[in-house]
């Protein structure tokens, strides 16, 4: 549909005269052609596939201190 408006606007622009009425039509045609160009660019931008998401680097595992299991050791002389 947009292509039809664009082609019609181009065809009408070729037959315009130099009177005030034609000047108003020329402005309208310029706006239609400009809008068509913007919408065409937007459609092309939307048609490009989005870039795949970048993967985050995994952090290296940080060793943790070993936690003793069981009762705490007896201190010398605590008996």
PASEBA-1860 file (N, C-alpha, C; in nm, 3 decimals):
! residues 79
1> XXXXXXXX> 0.083/-0.119/0.000/0.000/0.000/0.000/0.087/0.125/0.000 ~ 0.194/0.121/0.076/0.284/0.235/0.082/0.347/0.263/-0.054 ~ 0.382/0.157/-0.126/0.441/0.173/-0.259/0.342/0.242/-0.353 ~ 0.214/0.210/-0.340/0.112/0.274/-0.423/0.105/0.423/-0.398 ~ 0.110/0.465/-0.271/0.108/0.608/-0.239/0.232/0.676/-0.297 ~ 0.345/0.609/-0.283/0.470/0.666/-0.331/0.465/0.687/-0.483 ~ 0.422/0.584/-0.556/0.416/0.594/-0.702/0.314/0.699/-0.748 ~ 0.201/0.705/-0.679/0.100/0.805/-0.713/0.154/0.946/-0.689
9> XXXXXXXX> 0.223/0.966/-0.579/0.279/1.097/-0.547/0.382/1.137/-0.652 ~ 0.465/1.044/-0.695/0.564/1.075/-0.799/0.494/1.113/-0.931 ~ 0.392/1.037/-0.966/0.320/1.064/-1.091/0.251/1.200/-1.085 ~ 0.189/1.233/-0.973/0.123/1.363/-0.959/0.223/1.478/-0.962 ~ 0.341/1.456/-0.908/0.442/1.562/-0.903/0.488/1.601/-1.042 ~ 0.482/1.510/-1.136/0.527/1.539/-1.272/0.432/1.633/-1.345 ~ 0.304/1.635/-1.309/0.203/1.712/-1.381/0.164/1.844/-1.312 ~ 0.240/1.889/-1.214/0.203/2.011/-1.142/0.243/2.136/-1.220
17> XXXXXXXX> 0.162/2.241/-1.204/0.187/2.369/-1.269/0.244/2.466/-1.167 ~ 0.254/2.592/-1.201/0.310/2.694/-1.111/0.202/2.784/-1.052 ~ 0.091/2.728/-1.009/-0.013/2.808/-0.945/-0.017/2.773/-0.796 ~ -0.087/2.857/-0.715/-0.090/2.832/-0.570/-0.148/2.695/-0.533 ~ -0.246/2.651/-0.608/-0.307/2.521/-0.579/-0.205/2.407/-0.601 ~ -0.129/2.417/-0.706/-0.028/2.315/-0.734/0.086/2.320/-0.632 ~ 0.115/2.441/-0.582/0.219/2.453/-0.478/0.177/2.378/-0.351 ~ 0.049/2.390/-0.315/-0.002/2.317/-0.198/0.006/2.166/-0.223
25> XXXXXXXX> -0.031/2.123/-0.342/-0.020/1.981/-0.376/0.126/1.935/-0.370 ~ 0.216/2.019/-0.418/0.359/1.984/-0.417/0.407/1.962/-0.273 ~ 0.362/2.045/-0.180/0.399/2.029/-0.038/0.347/1.896/0.017 ~ 0.222/1.866/-0.015/0.162/1.740/0.031/0.238/1.622/-0.027 ~ 0.271/1.631/-0.155/0.344/1.522/-0.221/0.482/1.505/-0.158 ~ 0.549/1.617/-0.128/0.680/1.609/-0.062/0.669/1.540/0.074 ~ 0.563/1.570/0.148/0.544/1.506/0.278/0.517/1.356/0.262 ~ 0.437/1.319/0.163/0.409/1.177/0.139/0.536/1.103/0.101
33> XXXXXXXX> 0.616/1.163/0.013/0.741/1.099/-0.029/0.839/1.088/0.089 ~ 0.845/1.192/0.172/0.933/1.187/0.289/0.890/1.081/0.389 ~ 0.760/1.074/0.414/0.707/0.973/0.507/0.730/0.833/0.452 ~ 0.715/0.818/0.322/0.737/0.688/0.260/0.882/0.645/0.276 ~ 0.974/0.737/0.257/1.116/0.705/0.272/1.148/0.666/0.416 ~ 1.092/0.740/0.512/1.119/0.708/0.654/1.062/0.572/0.690 ~ 0.940/0.544/0.645/0.877/0.416/0.678/0.950/0.301/0.610 ~ 1.000/0.324/0.489/1.075/0.221/0.419/1.205/0.191/0.494
41> XXXXXXXX> 1.273/0.294/0.542/1.395/0.273/0.619/1.365/0.200/0.750 ~ 1.255/0.235/0.815/1.218/0.170/0.940/1.186/0.023/0.916 ~ 1.120/-0.006/0.805/1.086/-0.145/0.773/1.212/-0.225/0.744 ~ 1.309/-0.165/0.677/1.434/-0.234/0.650/1.512/-0.259/0.777 ~ 1.513/-0.161/0.869/1.583/-0.179/0.996/1.519/-0.290/1.078 ~ 1.386/-0.299/1.073/1.316/-0.402/1.150/1.338/-0.540/1.089 ~ 1.365/-0.545/0.959/1.383/-0.674/0.892/1.519/-0.736/0.923 ~ 1.616/-0.656/0.966/1.747/-0.711/0.999/1.736/-0.791/1.127
49> XXXXXXXX> 1.793/-0.912/1.130/1.782/-0.993/1.251/1.864/-0.930/1.364 ~ 1.812/-0.936/1.483/1.887/-0.878/1.596/2.012/-0.960/1.623 ~ 2.112/-0.895/1.674/2.237/-0.963/1.707/2.211/-1.060/1.823 ~ 2.275/-1.175/1.821/2.254/-1.270/1.932/2.309/-1.211/2.061 ~ 2.248/-1.244/2.173/2.296/-1.188/2.300/2.437/-1.238/2.329 ~ 2.517/-1.152/2.386/2.654/-1.188/2.420/2.654/-1.267/2.550 ~ 2.735/-1.369/2.551/2.744/-1.451/2.673/2.839/-1.384/2.771 ~ 2.804/-1.394/2.897/2.890/-1.341/3.001/2.997/-1.445/3.032
57> XXXXXXXX> 3.116/-1.396/3.061/3.223/-1.487/3.098/3.195/-1.542/3.238 ~ 3.220/-1.672/3.252/3.201/-1.732/3.383/3.320/-1.698/3.471 ~ 3.293/-1.669/3.595/3.400/-1.639/3.690/3.464/-1.770/3.734 ~ 3.592/-1.764/3.757/3.664/-1.883/3.803/3.618/-1.915/3.945 ~ 3.608/-2.043/3.972/3.565/-2.086/4.105/3.671/-2.048/4.207 ~ 3.627/-1.988/4.315/3.718/-1.948/4.423/3.711/-2.056/4.530 ~ 3.826/-2.118/4.561/3.822/-2.223/4.664/3.787/-2.163/4.800 ~ 3.705/-2.233/4.872/3.667/-2.188/5.006/3.745/-2.269/5.109
65> XXXXXXXX> 3.758/-2.213/5.225/3.830/-2.286/5.332/3.744/-2.403/5.377 ~ 3.813/-2.510/5.406/3.741/-2.629/5.454/3.687/-2.602/5.593 ~ 3.564/-2.638/5.615/3.500/-2.621/5.744/3.502/-2.757/5.813 ~ 3.561/-2.765/5.933/3.567/-2.895/6.002/3.428/-2.942/6.042 ~ 3.409/-3.071/6.030/3.281/-3.131/6.067/3.302/-3.208/6.196 ~ 3.215/-3.194/6.290/3.226/-3.266/6.417/3.253/-3.169/6.531 ~ 3.282/-3.225/6.648/3.306/-3.138/6.765/3.437/-3.063/6.750 ~ 3.445/-2.945/6.809/3.568/-2.868/6.801/3.680/-2.940/6.876
73> XXXXXXX> 3.803/-2.921/6.832/3.916/-2.987/6.901/3.932/-2.931/7.042 ~ 3.981/-3.016/7.132/4.002/-2.972/7.270/4.128/-2.888/7.278 ~ 4.122/-2.786/7.358/4.238/-2.701/7.379/4.325/-2.768/7.485 ~ 4.457/-2.764/7.471/4.543/-2.826/7.575/4.520/-2.758/7.709 ~ 4.508/-2.837/7.807/4.490/-2.788/7.943/4.348/-2.745/7.974 ~ 4.251/-2.777/7.891/4.113/-2.734/7.920/4.037/-2.839/7.995 ~ 4.096/-2.951/8.030/4.025/-3.056/8.103/4.020/-3.033/8.245
END
